[in-house]
């Protein structure tokens, strides 16, 4: 892996002090990459509405060969703000799958206020992303996590009214912070109950990104680490990580996950390859089968699942994740080297507390207004 000095000497990355900057010589200059005009609205949403990038700030833009057109649209918007930025195309500076985030990228982030990660991830690259978000968390950067971003997401989920999503997310956040449990069912067979730990924090990642918590784009969810989850979760939406691209929408071949005391006890699916791969992934380490995230999707600009976890986990309803609980934010004291989301469809959701239950969603439609 090359050092920052070596890459600068080779002309592959510009020296951070020059602003605005992009890859000028041996790497891809994003300013020369053409992109569809319909990407512009989503890119502007990311740069202006969600990240609120200012002219006097510096941005680290991380992408790969698969996402060059999307990165180019983001770069165009960065130029419009007048900010300084450095771009890195991962395939041009490291071997994929990544064993770690290249040092040149991490070094550049140390002098940035904002970072954007628009990459099609490959298997076993979670460690590299964790190294990146460790820098984000330590430096309290505003970070847009656009994992597996696609043209479809750019013209759908990224064009949502994120201010409206933020208002709804705040209403949901205020309610779940007062609840002691969440109960959810679907006609497909999901029937779960999540006891909430008052020591674990709830967060909203509505698309409006602050130094408090980096967020996925498109945004739209409220999440926590649950105290304990029990029941059955039927995944008739999608599974996350690299399995999402491999298996797509699961409406016709749902994956049924049984959970007891926050741990997976069994999985079943007509697609035995998915069943086997999901079981293997969720047994990578001692906490890979543990429910680390419990979330409510709040992106009302999304009307259907599309087979992309980046957008689909924001679809109104419940999604949970097995593995790492994002403890730096939620306060959960344990860790995992894995994190995989599962998304269901058409939820009924109740919040419970000392005053009884309140239903906030019926068959996938929110019953609360912003």
Secondary structure as UniProt FT lines:
FT   HELIX           4..9
FT   TURN            10..11
FT   TURN            16..17
FT   HELIX           30..32
FT   TURN            37..38
FT   HELIX           39..44
FT   HELIX           45..50
FT   TURN            55..56
FT   STRAND          58..63
FT   HELIX           65..67
FT   HELIX           68..81
FT   STRAND          84..89
FT   HELIX           90..92
FT   HELIX           103..109
FT   TURN            110..111
FT   STRAND          114..119
FT   TURN            123..124
FT   HELIX           126..139
FT   STRAND          142..147
FT   HELIX           151..155
FT   HELIX           157..159
FT   HELIX           162..176
FT   TURN            177..178
FT   STRAND          181..186
FT   TURN            187..188
FT   STRAND          191..195
FT   TURN            198..199
FT   STRAND          203..205
FT   TURN            211..212
FT   STRAND          215..216
FT   STRAND          221..224
FT   STRAND          228..235
FT   HELIX           241..247
FT   STRAND          255..260
FT   TURN            261..262
FT   STRAND          263..268
FT   HELIX           272..281
FT   TURN            282..283
FT   TURN            286..289
FT   STRAND          290..297
FT   TURN            300..301
FT   HELIX           309..312
FT   TURN            313..314
FT   STRAND          317..323
FT   HELIX           327..330
FT   STRAND          339..343
FT   STRAND          347..353
FT   TURN            354..355
FT   STRAND          356..362
FT   TURN            363..364
FT   STRAND          365..366
//
